[in-house]
Amino acid sequence: MTTKDFAIKWLVYALALLPVWFLQSFVLSRFPLFGVKPMLLPLAAVAVATLEGAAGGAGFGLAVGLLFDAAVPGFPGVWILVLTGIGLGTGLLARYVLRQDLVGCFLCSVMALAIIDLLRILVRLLTGAAPLEAMLSLAGRESIWSLCFVPPVYLIFRWVFNRVPKATVL
């Protein structure tokens, strides 16, 4: 794969991320269901990691983490580390344990959302922000609502994956 092909490939992935980010930030955030808003950016990182593997997943997770960190208030830099790790782990799982398809993406999305919610709950437990039962209820509703968007997010990035240049194996 040439440098030009490499640049075009990741530029197209970045462009495909824009409607996902727009949907999360400007459309679905205005219409919460059961009092929660879905998280689509982590699903995008998982979808690309499922398709591209560990290195591509970690790199795209880093980029999505930068965007997520800029869009969501909280601890600066945490989302960059978390989504890079999720991208790396998802890429490894999808490549060597699961299949690189919608089912693998869905299973990795469940795990990614569980990790994110676990971290958020631990921080809030340490600060005493809310009782555990309320946080678990909120995390469950948010995860279920977010998982409803795995198929469309995966299909966007699968469409890109089928059309961008692939590495040549000699």
C-alpha positions as CSV (number, residue, x, y, z in Angstrom):
1,M,0.0,0.0,0.0
2,T,1.4,3.3,-1.0
3,T,1.5,6.3,1.3
4,K,-1.2,8.0,-0.8
5,D,-3.4,4.9,-0.4
6,F,-2.8,4.9,3.3
7,A,-3.7,8.6,3.6
8,I,-6.8,8.2,1.5
9,K,-8.0,5.2,3.5
10,W,-7.8,6.9,6.9
11,L,-9.2,10.2,5.5
12,V,-12.3,8.3,4.3
13,Y,-12.6,6.6,7.8
14,A,-12.4,10.1,9.3
15,L,-15.1,11.4,7.0
16,A,-17.3,8.4,7.9
17,L,-16.9,9.3,11.5
18,L,-18.4,12.7,11.0
19,P,-22.1,11.6,10.6
20,V,-21.7,9.3,13.6
21,W,-20.4,12.2,15.7
22,F,-23.1,14.5,14.3
23,L,-25.8,12.0,15.2
24,Q,-24.5,11.5,18.7
25,S,-23.8,15.2,19.5
26,F,-26.6,17.0,17.7
27,V,-29.5,14.7,17.0
28,L,-29.7,11.9,19.6
29,S,-28.5,14.2,22.5
30,R,-31.7,16.3,22.0
31,F,-34.0,13.3,22.3
32,P,-32.9,11.1,25.2
33,L,-34.7,7.8,25.5
34,F,-35.5,6.7,29.1
35,G,-33.4,9.6,30.3
36,V,-30.2,8.5,28.5
37,K,-28.3,9.4,25.4
38,P,-26.4,6.8,23.4
39,M,-22.6,6.8,23.0
40,L,-21.9,6.2,19.3
41,L,-18.2,7.3,19.1
42,P,-17.0,4.3,21.1
43,L,-19.0,2.1,18.8
44,A,-17.2,3.7,15.8
45,A,-13.9,2.9,17.3
46,V,-15.0,-0.7,17.9
47,A,-16.3,-1.1,14.4
48,V,-13.1,0.1,12.8
49,A,-11.0,-2.0,15.1
50,T,-13.1,-5.1,14.3
51,L,-12.4,-4.6,10.6
52,E,-8.8,-3.3,10.6
53,G,-7.2,-5.2,13.5
54,A,-5.1,-4.1,16.5
55,A,-2.9,-1.4,15.0
56,G,-5.6,0.3,12.9
57,G,-8.0,0.0,15.9
58,A,-5.6,1.6,18.3
59,G,-4.9,4.4,15.9
60,F,-8.5,5.1,15.1
61,G,-9.4,4.7,18.8
62,L,-6.8,7.4,19.6
63,A,-8.4,9.7,17.0
64,V,-11.9,9.0,18.3
65,G,-10.7,9.5,21.9
66,L,-9.4,12.9,20.9
67,L,-12.8,13.8,19.5
68,F,-14.7,12.2,22.4
69,D,-12.5,14.1,24.9
70,A,-13.2,17.4,23.2
71,A,-16.9,16.7,23.0
72,V,-17.6,15.2,26.4
73,P,-16.8,17.1,29.6
74,G,-14.8,15.2,32.3
75,F,-11.3,14.3,33.0
76,P,-9.1,15.5,30.1
77,G,-7.1,12.7,28.4
78,V,-8.9,9.8,29.9
79,W,-11.0,9.1,26.8
80,I,-7.9,9.1,24.6
81,L,-6.3,6.3,26.7
82,V,-9.5,4.4,27.2
83,L,-10.5,4.4,23.5
84,T,-7.0,3.6,22.3
85,G,-7.0,0.6,24.6
86,I,-10.4,-0.5,23.5
87,G,-9.4,-0.2,19.9
88,L,-6.3,-2.3,20.5
89,G,-8.1,-4.9,22.5
90,T,-11.0,-5.1,20.0
91,G,-8.7,-5.5,17.1
92,L,-6.9,-8.3,18.8
93,L,-10.1,-10.0,19.9
94,A,-11.7,-9.7,16.4
95,R,-8.6,-10.9,14.6
96,Y,-7.7,-13.9,16.8
97,V,-10.7,-14.9,18.9
98,L,-13.9,-13.7,17.3
99,R,-14.9,-13.1,13.7
100,Q,-14.5,-9.8,11.9
101,D,-18.2,-9.3,11.2
102,L,-21.3,-7.8,12.8
103,V,-21.5,-10.4,15.5
104,G,-17.9,-9.9,16.5
105,C,-18.4,-6.1,16.5
106,F,-21.5,-6.5,18.6
107,L,-19.7,-8.6,21.2
108,C,-16.8,-6.2,21.3
109,S,-19.2,-3.3,21.6
110,V,-20.8,-4.9,24.6
111,M,-17.4,-5.4,26.2
112,A,-16.3,-1.8,25.4
113,L,-19.4,-0.2,26.8
114,A,-19.1,-2.4,29.9
115,I,-15.5,-1.2,30.4
116,I,-16.5,2.4,29.9
117,D,-19.4,2.2,32.3
118,L,-17.3,0.4,34.9
119,L,-14.7,3.1,34.8
120,R,-17.3,5.8,35.0
121,I,-19.0,4.0,37.9
122,L,-15.7,3.5,39.8
123,V,-14.9,7.2,39.5
124,R,-18.3,8.3,40.8
125,L,-18.2,5.7,43.6
126,L,-14.8,7.1,44.8
127,T,-16.2,10.6,44.7
128,G,-19.5,9.6,46.3
129,A,-21.5,11.2,43.5
130,A,-24.4,8.8,43.4
131,P,-25.5,5.5,44.9
132,L,-24.4,2.3,43.1
133,E,-27.9,1.1,42.2
134,A,-28.7,4.4,40.4
135,M,-25.4,4.3,38.5
136,L,-26.0,0.6,37.4
137,S,-29.5,1.4,36.3
138,L,-28.3,4.4,34.3
139,A,-25.3,2.4,32.8
140,G,-27.6,-0.4,31.8
141,R,-30.1,1.8,30.0
142,E,-27.4,3.8,28.3
143,S,-25.6,0.6,27.1
144,I,-28.8,-1.0,25.8
145,W,-29.8,2.2,23.9
146,S,-26.2,2.5,22.5
147,L,-26.2,-1.1,21.4
148,C,-29.2,-0.5,19.2
149,F,-26.9,1.6,17.0
150,V,-24.2,-1.1,16.5
151,P,-25.6,-2.3,13.1
152,P,-25.9,1.1,11.4
153,V,-22.5,2.2,12.7
154,Y,-20.9,-1.1,11.7
155,L,-22.5,-0.9,8.2
156,I,-21.1,2.6,7.7
157,F,-17.6,1.5,8.4
158,R,-18.0,-1.8,6.6
159,W,-19.0,0.1,3.5
160,V,-15.8,2.2,3.8
161,F,-13.7,-0.9,4.5
162,N,-15.0,-2.6,1.3
163,R,-14.0,0.4,-0.8
164,V,-10.6,1.6,0.6
165,P,-7.3,0.1,-0.5
166,K,-6.0,-2.9,1.5
167,A,-2.4,-3.8,2.3
168,T,-0.8,-6.0,-0.2
169,V,0.4,-9.3,1.1
170,L,3.4,-10.7,-0.8
